Amino acid sequence: MLEKMKIGNAMRLFLLIVAILLWLGIFLTGLKTAHWLLFIPAAFFTFAAVSGICPGMFFSKLITGDK
């Protein structure tokens, strides 16, 4: 099932760049100042870029019922 959720290298690079920008923004704002909600997409994007499995795609397909 997880093989269907794999993303390509171009998408992994895109998610890595977005994750780096999010983490940089959180760091520059201050780790204690930034709202905790900002850490969720930053962690998801980092996980997706490193593993190749996109949690957002998994949840979207789960909700909509797409196969």
mmCIF file as Biopython writes it, N, C-alpha, C and O atoms, coordinates in Angstrom:
data_model
#
loop_
_atom_site.group_PDB
_atom_site.id
_atom_site.type_symbol
_atom_site.label_atom_id
_atom_site.label_alt_id
_atom_site.label_comp_id
_atom_site.label_asym_id
_atom_site.label_entity_id
_atom_site.label_seq_id
_atom_site.pdbx_PDB_ins_code
_atom_site.Cartn_x
_atom_site.Cartn_y
_atom_site.Cartn_z
_atom_site.occupancy
_atom_site.B_iso_or_equiv
_atom_site.auth_seq_id
_atom_site.auth_asym_id
_atom_site.pdbx_PDB_model_num
ATOM 1   N N  . MET A ? 1  ? 0.812   -1.197 0.000  1.0 0.0 1  A 1 
ATOM 2   C CA . MET A ? 1  ? 0.000   0.000  0.000  1.0 0.0 1  A 1 
ATOM 3   C C  . MET A ? 1  ? 0.858   1.264  0.000  1.0 0.0 1  A 1 
ATOM 4   O O  . MET A ? 1  ? 0.515   2.248  -0.656 1.0 0.0 1  A 1 
ATOM 5   N N  . LEU A ? 2  ? 1.965   1.240  0.729  1.0 0.0 2  A 1 
ATOM 6   C CA . LEU A ? 2  ? 2.814   2.425  0.789  1.0 0.0 2  A 1 
ATOM 7   C C  . LEU A ? 2  ? 3.545   2.684  -0.520 1.0 0.0 2  A 1 
ATOM 8   O O  . LEU A ? 2  ? 3.965   3.809  -0.790 1.0 0.0 2  A 1 
ATOM 9   N N  . GLU A ? 3  ? 3.698   1.647  -1.330 1.0 0.0 3  A 1 
ATOM 10  C CA . GLU A ? 3  ? 4.354   1.850  -2.626 1.0 0.0 3  A 1 
ATOM 11  C C  . GLU A ? 3  ? 3.549   2.790  -3.510 1.0 0.0 3  A 1 
ATOM 12  O O  . GLU A ? 3  ? 4.123   3.521  -4.318 1.0 0.0 3  A 1 
ATOM 13  N N  . LYS A ? 4  ? 2.219   2.783  -3.368 1.0 0.0 4  A 1 
ATOM 14  C CA . LYS A ? 4  ? 1.369   3.674  -4.155 1.0 0.0 4  A 1 
ATOM 15  C C  . LYS A ? 4  ? 1.485   5.113  -3.687 1.0 0.0 4  A 1 
ATOM 16  O O  . LYS A ? 4  ? 1.159   6.033  -4.436 1.0 0.0 4  A 1 
ATOM 17  N N  . MET A ? 5  ? 1.945   5.325  -2.458 1.0 0.0 5  A 1 
ATOM 18  C CA . MET A ? 5  ? 2.046   6.664  -1.891 1.0 0.0 5  A 1 
ATOM 19  C C  . MET A ? 5  ? 3.420   7.305  -2.135 1.0 0.0 5  A 1 
ATOM 20  O O  . MET A ? 5  ? 3.651   8.445  -1.732 1.0 0.0 5  A 1 
ATOM 21  N N  . LYS A ? 6  ? 4.323   6.582  -2.788 1.0 0.0 6  A 1 
ATOM 22  C CA . LYS A ? 6  ? 5.655   7.123  -3.049 1.0 0.0 6  A 1 
ATOM 23  C C  . LYS A ? 6  ? 5.571   8.305  -4.009 1.0 0.0 6  A 1 
ATOM 24  O O  . LYS A ? 6  ? 4.759   8.313  -4.934 1.0 0.0 6  A 1 
ATOM 25  N N  . ILE A ? 7  ? 6.419   9.298  -3.778 1.0 0.0 7  A 1 
ATOM 26  C CA . ILE A ? 7  ? 6.460   10.478 -4.634 1.0 0.0 7  A 1 
ATOM 27  C C  . ILE A ? 7  ? 7.780   10.497 -5.385 1.0 0.0 7  A 1 
ATOM 28  O O  . ILE A ? 7  ? 8.753   9.867  -4.970 1.0 0.0 7  A 1 
ATOM 29  N N  . GLY A ? 8  ? 7.805   11.226 -6.492 1.0 0.0 8  A 1 
ATOM 30  C CA . GLY A ? 8  ? 8.992   11.285 -7.330 1.0 0.0 8  A 1 
ATOM 31  C C  . GLY A ? 8  ? 10.068  12.198 -6.763 1.0 0.0 8  A 1 
ATOM 32  O O  . GLY A ? 8  ? 9.854   12.910 -5.782 1.0 0.0 8  A 1 
ATOM 33  N N  . ASN A ? 9  ? 11.221  12.157 -7.400 1.0 0.0 9  A 1 
ATOM 34  C CA . ASN A ? 9  ? 12.359  12.949 -6.934 1.0 0.0 9  A 1 
ATOM 35  C C  . ASN A ? 9  ? 12.111  14.446 -7.039 1.0 0.0 9  A 1 
ATOM 36  O O  . ASN A ? 9  ? 12.552  15.203 -6.174 1.0 0.0 9  A 1 
ATOM 37  N N  . ALA A ? 10 ? 11.416  14.886 -8.078 1.0 0.0 10 A 1 
ATOM 38  C CA . ALA A ? 10 ? 11.140  16.314 -8.231 1.0 0.0 10 A 1 
ATOM 39  C C  . ALA A ? 10 ? 10.250  16.814 -7.095 1.0 0.0 10 A 1 
ATOM 40  O O  . ALA A ? 10 ? 10.478  17.896 -6.555 1.0 0.0 10 A 1 
ATOM 41  N N  . MET A ? 11 ? 9.239   16.027 -6.735 1.0 0.0 11 A 1 
ATOM 42  C CA . MET A ? 11 ? 8.358   16.407 -5.631 1.0 0.0 11 A 1 
ATOM 43  C C  . MET A ? 11 ? 9.101   16.369 -4.301 1.0 0.0 11 A 1 
ATOM 44  O O  . MET A ? 11 ? 8.866   17.208 -3.432 1.0 0.0 11 A 1 
ATOM 45  N N  . ARG A ? 12 ? 9.989   15.404 -4.144 1.0 0.0 12 A 1 
ATOM 46  C CA . ARG A ? 12 ? 10.787  15.329 -2.912 1.0 0.0 12 A 1 
ATOM 47  C C  . ARG A ? 12 ? 11.670  16.558 -2.761 1.0 0.0 12 A 1 
ATOM 48  O O  . ARG A ? 12 ? 11.804  17.093 -1.660 1.0 0.0 12 A 1 
ATOM 49  N N  . LEU A ? 13 ? 12.274  17.009 -3.854 1.0 0.0 13 A 1 
ATOM 50  C CA . LEU A ? 13 ? 13.112  18.207 -3.803 1.0 0.0 13 A 1 
ATOM 51  C C  . LEU A ? 13 ? 12.274  19.430 -3.474 1.0 0.0 13 A 1 
ATOM 52  O O  . LEU A ? 13 ? 12.686  20.264 -2.669 1.0 0.0 13 A 1 
ATOM 53  N N  . PHE A ? 14 ? 11.105  19.546 -4.085 1.0 0.0 14 A 1 
ATOM 54  C CA . PHE A ? 14 ? 10.212  20.660 -3.804 1.0 0.0 14 A 1 
ATOM 55  C C  . PHE A ? 14 ? 9.816   20.686 -2.328 1.0 0.0 14 A 1 
ATOM 56  O O  . PHE A ? 14 ? 9.872   21.738 -1.691 1.0 0.0 14 A 1 
ATOM 57  N N  . LEU A ? 15 ? 9.415   19.536 -1.782 1.0 0.0 15 A 1 
ATOM 58  C CA . LEU A ? 15 ? 9.022   19.467 -0.377 1.0 0.0 15 A 1 
ATOM 59  C C  . LEU A ? 15 ? 10.193  19.755 0.551  1.0 0.0 15 A 1 
ATOM 60  O O  . LEU A ? 15 ? 10.011  20.344 1.616  1.0 0.0 15 A 1 
ATOM 61  N N  . LEU A ? 16 ? 11.387  19.345 0.156  1.0 0.0 16 A 1 
ATOM 62  C CA . LEU A ? 16 ? 12.571  19.645 0.964  1.0 0.0 16 A 1 
ATOM 63  C C  . LEU A ? 16 ? 12.839  21.144 1.012  1.0 0.0 16 A 1 
ATOM 64  O O  . LEU A ? 16 ? 13.155  21.683 2.072  1.0 0.0 16 A 1 
ATOM 65  N N  . ILE A ? 17 ? 12.715  21.816 -0.123 1.0 0.0 17 A 1 
ATOM 66  C CA . ILE A ? 17 ? 12.929  23.262 -0.168 1.0 0.0 17 A 1 
ATOM 67  C C  . ILE A ? 17 ? 11.890  23.986 0.680  1.0 0.0 17 A 1 
ATOM 68  O O  . ILE A ? 17 ? 12.230  24.903 1.428  1.0 0.0 17 A 1 
ATOM 69  N N  . VAL A ? 18 ? 10.627  23.582 0.571  1.0 0.0 18 A 1 
ATOM 70  C CA . VAL A ? 18 ? 9.563   24.197 1.374  1.0 0.0 18 A 1 
ATOM 71  C C  . VAL A ? 18 ? 9.802   23.930 2.860  1.0 0.0 18 A 1 
ATOM 72  O O  . VAL A ? 18 ? 9.613   24.821 3.688  1.0 0.0 18 A 1 
ATOM 73  N N  . ALA A ? 19 ? 10.215  22.712 3.200  1.0 0.0 19 A 1 
ATOM 74  C CA . ALA A ? 19 ? 10.490  22.383 4.601  1.0 0.0 19 A 1 
ATOM 75  C C  . ALA A ? 19 ? 11.637  23.235 5.147  1.0 0.0 19 A 1 
ATOM 76  O O  . ALA A ? 19 ? 11.565  23.724 6.274  1.0 0.0 19 A 1 
ATOM 77  N N  . ILE A ? 20 ? 12.679  23.412 4.361  1.0 0.0 20 A 1 
ATOM 78  C CA . ILE A ? 20 ? 13.807  24.236 4.794  1.0 0.0 20 A 1 
ATOM 79  C C  . ILE A ? 20 ? 13.363  25.672 5.026  1.0 0.0 20 A 1 
ATOM 80  O O  . ILE A ? 20 ? 13.765  26.297 6.007  1.0 0.0 20 A 1 
ATOM 81  N N  . LEU A ? 21 ? 12.535  26.198 4.129  1.0 0.0 21 A 1 
ATOM 82  C CA . LEU A ? 21 ? 12.042  27.565 4.298  1.0 0.0 21 A 1 
ATOM 83  C C  . LEU A ? 21 ? 11.162  27.692 5.547  1.0 0.0 21 A 1 
ATOM 84  O O  . LEU A ? 21 ? 11.249  28.683 6.272  1.0 0.0 21 A 1 
ATOM 85  N N  . LEU A ? 22 ? 10.323  26.696 5.792  1.0 0.0 22 A 1 
ATOM 86  C CA . LEU A ? 22 ? 9.490   26.722 6.999  1.0 0.0 22 A 1 
ATOM 87  C C  . LEU A ? 22 ? 10.340  26.663 8.268  1.0 0.0 22 A 1 
ATOM 88  O O  . LEU A ? 22 ? 10.130  27.444 9.196  1.0 0.0 22 A 1 
ATOM 89  N N  . TRP A ? 23 ? 11.295  25.739 8.305  1.0 0.0 23 A 1 
ATOM 90  C CA . TRP A ? 23 ? 12.150  25.628 9.484  1.0 0.0 23 A 1 
ATOM 91  C C  . TRP A ? 23 ? 12.989  26.885 9.679  1.0 0.0 23 A 1 
ATOM 92  O O  . TRP A ? 23 ? 13.211  27.311 10.812 1.0 0.0 23 A 1 
ATOM 93  N N  . LEU A ? 24 ? 13.453  27.479 8.593  1.0 0.0 24 A 1 
ATOM 94  C CA . LEU A ? 24 ? 14.216  28.723 8.690  1.0 0.0 24 A 1 
ATOM 95  C C  . LEU A ? 24 ? 13.341  29.848 9.240  1.0 0.0 24 A 1 
ATOM 96  O O  . LEU A ? 24 ? 13.781  30.619 10.093 1.0 0.0 24 A 1 
ATOM 97  N N  . GLY A ? 25 ? 12.108  29.940 8.755  1.0 0.0 25 A 1 
ATOM 98  C CA . GLY A ? 25 ? 11.185  30.947 9.262  1.0 0.0 25 A 1 
ATOM 99  C C  . GLY A ? 25 ? 10.869  30.749 10.738 1.0 0.0 25 A 1 
ATOM 100 O O  . GLY A ? 25 ? 10.794  31.718 11.494 1.0 0.0 25 A 1 
ATOM 101 N N  . ILE A ? 26 ? 10.684  29.498 11.150 1.0 0.0 26 A 1 
ATOM 102 C CA . ILE A ? 26 ? 10.420  29.202 12.558 1.0 0.0 26 A 1 
ATOM 103 C C  . ILE A ? 26 ? 11.641  29.572 13.398 1.0 0.0 26 A 1 
ATOM 104 O O  . ILE A ? 26 ? 11.507  30.156 14.473 1.0 0.0 26 A 1 
ATOM 105 N N  . PHE A ? 27 ? 12.821  29.231 12.905 1.0 0.0 27 A 1 
ATOM 106 C CA . PHE A ? 27 ? 14.051  29.529 13.636 1.0 0.0 27 A 1 
ATOM 107 C C  . PHE A ? 27 ? 14.283  31.032 13.763 1.0 0.0 27 A 1 
ATOM 108 O O  . PHE A ? 27 ? 14.650  31.527 14.828 1.0 0.0 27 A 1 
ATOM 109 N N  . LEU A ? 28 ? 14.064  31.754 12.656 1.0 0.0 28 A 1 
ATOM 110 C CA . LEU A ? 28 ? 14.295  33.200 12.684 1.0 0.0 28 A 1 
ATOM 111 C C  . LEU A ? 28 ? 13.259  33.931 13.538 1.0 0.0 28 A 1 
ATOM 112 O O  . LEU A ? 28 ? 13.559  34.970 14.127 1.0 0.0 28 A 1 
ATOM 113 N N  . THR A ? 29 ? 12.049  33.393 13.604 1.0 0.0 29 A 1 
ATOM 114 C CA . THR A ? 29 ? 11.024  33.979 14.461 1.0 0.0 29 A 1 
ATOM 115 C C  . THR A ? 29 ? 11.335  33.694 15.929 1.0 0.0 29 A 1 
ATOM 116 O O  . THR A ? 29 ? 11.048  34.505 16.810 1.0 0.0 29 A 1 
ATOM 117 N N  . GLY A ? 30 ? 11.912  32.554 16.166 1.0 0.0 30 A 1 
ATOM 118 C CA . GLY A ? 30 ? 12.213  32.103 17.530 1.0 0.0 30 A 1 
ATOM 119 C C  . GLY A ? 30 ? 11.421  30.857 17.817 1.0 0.0 30 A 1 
ATOM 120 O O  . GLY A ? 30 ? 10.204  30.827 17.631 1.0 0.0 30 A 1 
ATOM 121 N N  . LEU A ? 31 ? 12.105  29.828 18.270 1.0 0.0 31 A 1 
ATOM 122 C CA . LEU A ? 31 ? 11.436  28.544 18.501 1.0 0.0 31 A 1 
ATOM 123 C C  . LEU A ? 31 ? 10.353  28.662 19.566 1.0 0.0 31 A 1 
ATOM 124 O O  . LEU A ? 31 ? 9.340   27.966 19.493 1.0 0.0 31 A 1 
ATOM 125 N N  . LYS A ? 32 ? 10.548  29.527 20.547 1.0 0.0 32 A 1 
ATOM 126 C CA . LYS A ? 32 ? 9.544   29.705 21.600 1.0 0.0 32 A 1 
ATOM 127 C C  . LYS A ? 32 ? 8.453   30.678 21.178 1.0 0.0 32 A 1 
ATOM 128 O O  . LYS A ? 32 ? 7.362   30.664 21.749 1.0 0.0 32 A 1 
ATOM 129 N N  . THR A ? 33 ? 8.729   31.528 20.183 1.0 0.0 33 A 1 
ATOM 130 C CA . THR A ? 33 ? 7.764   32.529 19.725 1.0 0.0 33 A 1 
ATOM 131 C C  . THR A ? 33 ? 6.822   31.966 18.673 1.0 0.0 33 A 1 
ATOM 132 O O  . THR A ? 33 ? 5.644   32.321 18.640 1.0 0.0 33 A 1 
ATOM 133 N N  . ALA A ? 34 ? 7.333   31.088 17.811 1.0 0.0 34 A 1 
ATOM 134 C CA . ALA A ? 34 ? 6.520   30.524 16.733 1.0 0.0 34 A 1 
ATOM 135 C C  . ALA A ? 34 ? 5.412   29.648 17.313 1.0 0.0 34 A 1 
ATOM 136 O O  . ALA A ? 34 ? 5.622   28.927 18.288 1.0 0.0 34 A 1 
ATOM 137 N N  . HIS A ? 35 ? 4.245   29.720 16.708 1.0 0.0 35 A 1 
ATOM 138 C CA . HIS A ? 35 ? 3.103   28.924 17.164 1.0 0.0 35 A 1 
ATOM 139 C C  . HIS A ? 35 ? 3.362   27.448 16.865 1.0 0.0 35 A 1 
ATOM 140 O O  . HIS A ? 35 ? 3.995   27.109 15.865 1.0 0.0 35 A 1 
ATOM 141 N N  . TRP A ? 36 ? 2.870   26.581 17.738 1.0 0.0 36 A 1 
ATOM 142 C CA . TRP A ? 36 ? 3.126   25.151 17.599 1.0 0.0 36 A 1 
ATOM 143 C C  . TRP A ? 36 ? 2.537   24.577 16.324 1.0 0.0 36 A 1 
ATOM 144 O O  . TRP A ? 36 ? 3.014   23.558 15.826 1.0 0.0 36 A 1 
ATOM 145 N N  . LEU A ? 37 ? 1.504   25.220 15.790 1.0 0.0 37 A 1 
ATOM 146 C CA . LEU A ? 37 ? 0.853   24.710 14.585 1.0 0.0 37 A 1 
ATOM 147 C C  . LEU A ? 37 ? 1.781   24.760 13.366 1.0 0.0 37 A 1 
ATOM 148 O O  . LEU A ? 37 ? 1.611   23.974 12.434 1.0 0.0 37 A 1 
ATOM 149 N N  . LEU A ? 38 ? 2.746   25.661 13.359 1.0 0.0 38 A 1 
ATOM 150 C CA . LEU A ? 38 ? 3.692   25.748 12.245 1.0 0.0 38 A 1 
ATOM 151 C C  . LEU A ? 38 ? 4.627   24.547 12.175 1.0 0.0 38 A 1 
ATOM 152 O O  . LEU A ? 38 ? 5.188   24.260 11.117 1.0 0.0 38 A 1 
ATOM 153 N N  . PHE A ? 39 ? 4.798   23.851 13.279 1.0 0.0 39 A 1 
ATOM 154 C CA . PHE A ? 39 ? 5.701   22.706 13.300 1.0 0.0 39 A 1 
ATOM 155 C C  . PHE A ? 39 ? 5.109   21.496 12.578 1.0 0.0 39 A 1 
ATOM 156 O O  . PHE A ? 39 ? 5.860   20.636 12.115 1.0 0.0 39 A 1 
ATOM 157 N N  . ILE A ? 40 ? 3.795   21.409 12.472 1.0 0.0 40 A 1 
ATOM 158 C CA . ILE A ? 40 ? 3.154   20.246 11.841 1.0 0.0 40 A 1 
ATOM 159 C C  . ILE A ? 40 ? 3.479   20.152 10.350 1.0 0.0 40 A 1 
ATOM 160 O O  . ILE A ? 40 ? 3.973   19.111 9.918  1.0 0.0 40 A 1 
ATOM 161 N N  . PRO A ? 41 ? 3.223   21.206 9.526  1.0 0.0 41 A 1 
ATOM 162 C CA . PRO A ? 41 ? 3.590   21.063 8.111  1.0 0.0 41 A 1 
ATOM 163 C C  . PRO A ? 41 ? 5.097   20.965 7.911  1.0 0.0 41 A 1 
ATOM 164 O O  . PRO A ? 41 ? 5.555   20.280 6.996  1.0 0.0 41 A 1 
ATOM 165 N N  . ALA A ? 42 ? 5.866   21.636 8.750  1.0 0.0 42 A 1 
ATOM 166 C CA . ALA A ? 42 ? 7.320   21.538 8.615  1.0 0.0 42 A 1 
ATOM 167 C C  . ALA A ? 42 ? 7.789   20.104 8.842  1.0 0.0 42 A 1 
ATOM 168 O O  . ALA A ? 42 ? 8.656   19.611 8.120  1.0 0.0 42 A 1 
ATOM 169 N N  . ALA A ? 43 ? 7.225   19.440 9.836  1.0 0.0 43 A 1 
ATOM 170 C CA . ALA A ? 43 ? 7.586   18.043 10.107 1.0 0.0 43 A 1 
ATOM 171 C C  . ALA A ? 43 ? 7.085   17.116 9.001  1.0 0.0 43 A 1 
ATOM 172 O O  . ALA A ? 43 ? 7.800   16.204 8.587  1.0 0.0 43 A 1 
ATOM 173 N N  . PHE A ? 44 ? 5.840   17.346 8.514  1.0 0.0 44 A 1 
ATOM 174 C CA . PHE A ? 44 ? 5.299   16.521 7.434  1.0 0.0 44 A 1 
ATOM 175 C C  . PHE A ? 44 ? 6.130   16.658 6.157  1.0 0.0 44 A 1 
ATOM 176 O O  . PHE A ? 44 ? 6.439   15.659 5.507  1.0 0.0 44 A 1 
ATOM 177 N N  . PHE A ? 45 ? 6.490   17.886 5.799  1.0 0.0 45 A 1 
ATOM 178 C CA . PHE A ? 45 ? 7.283   18.097 4.586  1.0 0.0 45 A 1 
ATOM 179 C C  . PHE A ? 45 ? 8.660   17.462 4.716  1.0 0.0 45 A 1 
ATOM 180 O O  . PHE A ? 45 ? 9.165   16.872 3.761  1.0 0.0 45 A 1 
ATOM 181 N N  . THR A ? 46 ? 9.267   17.579 5.886  1.0 0.0 46 A 1 
ATOM 182 C CA . THR A ? 46 ? 10.579  16.962 6.103  1.0 0.0 46 A 1 
ATOM 183 C C  . THR A ? 46 ? 10.482  15.448 5.996  1.0 0.0 46 A 1 
ATOM 184 O O  . THR A ? 46 ? 11.317  14.812 5.353  1.0 0.0 46 A 1 
ATOM 185 N N  . PHE A ? 47 ? 9.468   14.873 6.624  1.0 0.0 47 A 1 
ATOM 186 C CA . PHE A ? 47 ? 9.264   13.423 6.558  1.0 0.0 47 A 1 
ATOM 187 C C  . PHE A ? 47 ? 9.054   12.968 5.115  1.0 0.0 47 A 1 
ATOM 188 O O  . PHE A ? 47 ? 9.631   11.969 4.686  1.0 0.0 47 A 1 
ATOM 189 N N  . ALA A ? 48 ? 8.225   13.702 4.368  1.0 0.0 48 A 1 
ATOM 190 C CA . ALA A ? 48 ? 7.943   13.334 2.981  1.0 0.0 48 A 1 
ATOM 191 C C  . ALA A ? 48 ? 9.184   13.438 2.112  1.0 0.0 48 A 1 
ATOM 192 O O  . ALA A ? 48 ? 9.410   12.586 1.252  1.0 0.0 48 A 1 
ATOM 193 N N  . ALA A ? 49 ? 9.987   14.463 2.324  1.0 0.0 49 A 1 
ATOM 194 C CA . ALA A ? 49 ? 11.194  14.639 1.513  1.0 0.0 49 A 1 
ATOM 195 C C  . ALA A ? 49 ? 12.221  13.548 1.804  1.0 0.0 49 A 1 
ATOM 196 O O  . ALA A ? 49 ? 12.890  13.065 0.891  1.0 0.0 49 A 1 
ATOM 197 N N  . VAL A ? 50 ? 12.348  13.160 3.066  1.0 0.0 50 A 1 
ATOM 198 C CA . VAL A ? 50 ? 13.345  12.157 3.445  1.0 0.0 50 A 1 
ATOM 199 C C  . VAL A ? 50 ? 12.892  10.746 3.072  1.0 0.0 50 A 1 
ATOM 200 O O  . VAL A ? 50 ? 13.676  9.964  2.534  1.0 0.0 50 A 1 
ATOM 201 N N  . SER A ? 51 ? 11.632  10.421 3.356  1.0 0.0 51 A 1 
ATOM 202 C CA . SER A ? 51 ? 11.169  9.045  3.162  1.0 0.0 51 A 1 
ATOM 203 C C  . SER A ? 51 ? 10.581  8.790  1.774  1.0 0.0 51 A 1 
ATOM 204 O O  . SER A ? 51 ? 10.608  7.660  1.286  1.0 0.0 51 A 1 
ATOM 205 N N  . GLY A ? 52 ? 10.047  9.843  1.136  1.0 0.0 52 A 1 
ATOM 206 C CA . GLY A ? 52 ? 9.390   9.659  -0.151 1.0 0.0 52 A 1 
ATOM 207 C C  . GLY A ? 52 ? 7.927   9.306  -0.014 1.0 0.0 52 A 1 
ATOM 208 O O  . GLY A ? 52 ? 7.245   9.093  -1.016 1.0 0.0 52 A 1 
ATOM 209 N N  . ILE A ? 53 ? 7.427   9.240  1.216  1.0 0.0 53 A 1 
ATOM 210 C CA . ILE A ? 53 ? 6.017   8.945  1.479  1.0 0.0 53 A 1 
ATOM 211 C C  . ILE A ? 53 ? 5.371   10.239 1.949  1.0 0.0 53 A 1 
ATOM 212 O O  . ILE A ? 53 ? 5.797   10.822 2.946  1.0 0.0 53 A 1 
ATOM 213 N N  . CYS A ? 54 ? 4.349   10.691 1.237  1.0 0.0 54 A 1 
ATOM 214 C CA . CYS A ? 54 ? 3.719   11.974 1.536  1.0 0.0 54 A 1 
ATOM 215 C C  . CYS A ? 54 ? 2.480   11.759 2.415  1.0 0.0 54 A 1 
ATOM 216 O O  . CYS A ? 54 ? 1.491   11.198 1.943  1.0 0.0 54 A 1 
ATOM 217 N N  . PRO A ? 55 ? 2.515   12.193 3.683  1.0 0.0 55 A 1 
ATOM 218 C CA . PRO A ? 55 ? 1.349   12.023 4.550  1.0 0.0 55 A 1 
ATOM 219 C C  . PRO A ? 55 ? 0.123   12.779 4.034  1.0 0.0 55 A 1 
ATOM 220 O O  . PRO A ? 55 ? -1.001  12.303 4.191  1.0 0.0 55 A 1 
ATOM 221 N N  . GLY A ? 56 ? 0.319   13.929 3.430  1.0 0.0 56 A 1 
ATOM 222 C CA . GLY A ? 56 ? -0.798  14.700 2.898  1.0 0.0 56 A 1 
ATOM 223 C C  . GLY A ? 56 ? -1.527  13.948 1.798  1.0 0.0 56 A 1 
ATOM 224 O O  . GLY A ? 56 ? -2.757  13.970 1.736  1.0 0.0 56 A 1 
ATOM 225 N N  . MET A ? 57 ? -0.776  13.284 0.930  1.0 0.0 57 A 1 
ATOM 226 C CA . MET A ? 57 ? -1.372  12.492 -0.139 1.0 0.0 57 A 1 
ATOM 227 C C  . MET A ? 57 ? -2.119  11.296 0.444  1.0 0.0 57 A 1 
ATOM 228 O O  . MET A ? 57 ? -3.193  10.936 -0.037 1.0 0.0 57 A 1 
ATOM 229 N N  . PHE A ? 58 ? -1.559  10.691 1.465  1.0 0.0 58 A 1 
ATOM 230 C CA . PHE A ? 58 ? -2.189  9.549  2.118  1.0 0.0 58 A 1 
ATOM 231 C C  . PHE A ? 58 ? -3.531  9.956  2.726  1.0 0.0 58 A 1 
ATOM 232 O O  . PHE A ? 58 ? -4.538  9.279  2.516  1.0 0.0 58 A 1 
ATOM 233 N N  . PHE A ? 59 ? -3.548  11.063 3.481  1.0 0.0 59 A 1 
ATOM 234 C CA . PHE A ? 59 ? -4.789  11.506 4.120  1.0 0.0 59 A 1 
ATOM 235 C C  . PHE A ? 59 ? -5.815  11.966 3.090  1.0 0.0 59 A 1 
ATOM 236 O O  . PHE A ? 59 ? -7.008  11.718 3.262  1.0 0.0 59 A 1 
ATOM 237 N N  . SER A ? 60 ? -5.372  12.630 2.022  1.0 0.0 60 A 1 
ATOM 238 C CA . SER A ? 60 ? -6.301  13.073 0.988  1.0 0.0 60 A 1 
ATOM 239 C C  . SER A ? 60 ? -6.977  11.893 0.311  1.0 0.0 60 A 1 
ATOM 240 O O  . SER A ? 60 ? -8.188  11.912 0.093  1.0 0.0 60 A 1 
ATOM 241 N N  . LYS A ? 61 ? -6.212  10.877 -0.020 1.0 0.0 61 A 1 
ATOM 242 C CA . LYS A ? 61 ? -6.788  9.700  -0.659 1.0 0.0 61 A 1 
ATOM 243 C C  . LYS A ? 61 ? -7.664  8.916  0.296  1.0 0.0 61 A 1 
ATOM 244 O O  . LYS A ? 61 ? -8.639  8.293  -0.124 1.0 0.0 61 A 1 
ATOM 245 N N  . LEU A ? 62 ? -7.328  8.941  1.581  1.0 0.0 62 A 1 
ATOM 246 C CA . LEU A ? 62 ? -8.133  8.264  2.584  1.0 0.0 62 A 1 
ATOM 247 C C  . LEU A ? 62 ? -9.487  8.936  2.743  1.0 0.0 62 A 1 
ATOM 248 O O  . LEU A ? 62 ? -10.507 8.259  2.867  1.0 0.0 62 A 1 
ATOM 249 N N  . ILE A ? 63 ? -9.501  10.261 2.739  1.0 0.0 63 A 1 
ATOM 250 C CA . ILE A ? 63 ? -10.744 11.019 2.916  1.0 0.0 63 A 1 
ATOM 251 C C  . ILE A ? 63 ? -11.632 10.932 1.678  1.0 0.0 63 A 1 
ATOM 252 O O  . ILE A ? 63 ? -12.841 10.730 1.791  1.0 0.0 63 A 1 
ATOM 253 N N  . THR A ? 64 ? -11.030 11.084 0.492  1.0 0.0 64 A 1 
ATOM 254 C CA . THR A ? 64 ? -11.821 11.097 -0.733 1.0 0.0 64 A 1 
ATOM 255 C C  . THR A ? 64 ? -12.153 9.710  -1.252 1.0 0.0 64 A 1 
ATOM 256 O O  . THR A ? 64 ? -13.066 9.565  -2.065 1.0 0.0 64 A 1 
ATOM 257 N N  . GLY A ? 65 ? -11.441 8.692  -0.808 1.0 0.0 65 A 1 
ATOM 258 C CA . GLY A ? 65 ? -11.716 7.339  -1.253 1.0 0.0 65 A 1 
ATOM 259 C C  . GLY A ? 65 ? -11.064 6.998  -2.577 1.0 0.0 65 A 1 
ATOM 260 O O  . GLY A ? 65 ? -11.378 5.956  -3.152 1.0 0.0 65 A 1 
ATOM 261 N N  . ASP A ? 66 ? -10.161 7.842  -3.089 1.0 0.0 66 A 1 
ATOM 262 C CA . ASP A ? 66 ? -9.474  7.550  -4.345 1.0 0.0 66 A 1 
ATOM 263 C C  . ASP A ? 66 ? -8.528  6.381  -4.165 1.0 0.0 66 A 1 
ATOM 264 O O  . ASP A ? 66 ? -7.931  6.196  -3.105 1.0 0.0 66 A 1 
ATOM 265 N N  . LYS A ? 67 ? -8.401  5.582  -5.242 1.0 0.0 67 A 1 
ATOM 266 C CA . LYS A ? 67 ? -7.478  4.448  -5.198 1.0 0.0 67 A 1 
ATOM 267 C C  . LYS A ? 67 ? -6.450  4.561  -6.277 1.0 0.0 67 A 1 
ATOM 268 O O  . LYS A ? 67 ? -5.584  3.695  -6.397 1.0 0.0 67 A 1 
#
